[in-house]
Amino acid sequence: MEKYIDPSTVYTSKDIATDMLKLHGVSLTYIHAWGAREKTIKLVHGDPAESYAKLPGYLYILEQTYPGSVLKIKRKECDKFFYAFLASETCIRGCEYCRSIVVV
């Protein structure tokens, strides 16, 4: 599991099968190694569907905590997550003091 904590690490199913053979003397097929990889990623990072299901509640709490913020969540027609937009009130206020630049 520690090899999957850093998202930049590339640890493939072939690497799992090779490590299992070296460390434990157990030969794994690619499919078994792939299944172990998928389960491990789910354990370390959680289920994406569950995470996206929590997003509306998270945005609601942010909206209550930081009034004046702009928080939007967009779903596709089949009620699947498409994107979320967040602009905190402090960032919006900070833009008042920015100078406009026109580049031609």
N, C-alpha and C positions, 0 to 999 in steps of 0.2 A: 504493500500500500504506500510506503514512503516514496516510491519511485513515481507516483502519480500526483503527489502534492503540488509539485512545481508544474504548472501547465505548459511550460516551454520544453519540458522533458519529453522526448519521443521514445516511448517504450512499447514496442510492437508485440504482437502475438508470437512472432518468431523469437523475439528476445525472451519472452516468458518461457517458451518451450525449451530454449537453450539453457536458461538459468535453472529450470527445474531438473534438467538432466545433469548439469554440473553439480548443483548443490544437494539434490536429493536422490539422484539416480533414477528418476521417474521420467519415462518418455511420454510426452503429450502429443496428441494430434493438434493440428492447427485449429480445428473447430473447438476443442476443449480449451486451448490457450486463449482463443478469442472470447469464449464465454467467460473465462476467469477475468479477462481484461475488462469486459463490459460490466461485470458485477463489481469489480474493484472501483472502477470509475464512478459507478452509481453510489457506492459506499462513501467514497471520498468527497465527491462533489454534490451528491444528492440527485434527485430526479428532476430534470428540467421542467417537466409538466407541473410538479408540485411547486417549484419555485415561481413559475409564471402565474400560478393560481394565487399566490400570496401578494403579487404585485399591486392589485387594486387596493388592498388594505394598507399596504405600505404607503402608496401615494395619498390615501386618505389621511393617514397619520401625519405625513409631511404637510399636507394642506392645512390641517388643524394647528400644527406647530408653527408653521411659517405662513401666516395669512398674507395674501398678496402675491404668492408664488403662482406660477402657471404650470399646471400639471395635467398632462393629457395621456390617455392610453388609447391606442387604436388597435382594433381587431379586424381580421378579415371577415368575409361574409359567413364563413363556417365557424365563427366565434373562436378562431385561433389568434394568438398574439401576433401583432404585426410590428408595432413599435411603441415606445414610450417617450414622451417629451417632458423635460423637467427644466424649469428656469426659476431659480430661487429668487425671492423678493430682494434680497441683498444684492445679488448680481444685476437684477433689473435696475435697481436704484443706482448702482455703480456706473451703469452705462450712460446716465445723465451727464456725467462729467467727461465723457470721451469726446474727442474731436472727430468730426466727420472728415473722411479722406476720400477724395475723388481721384481715381486713376484713369487716365485716358490711354 
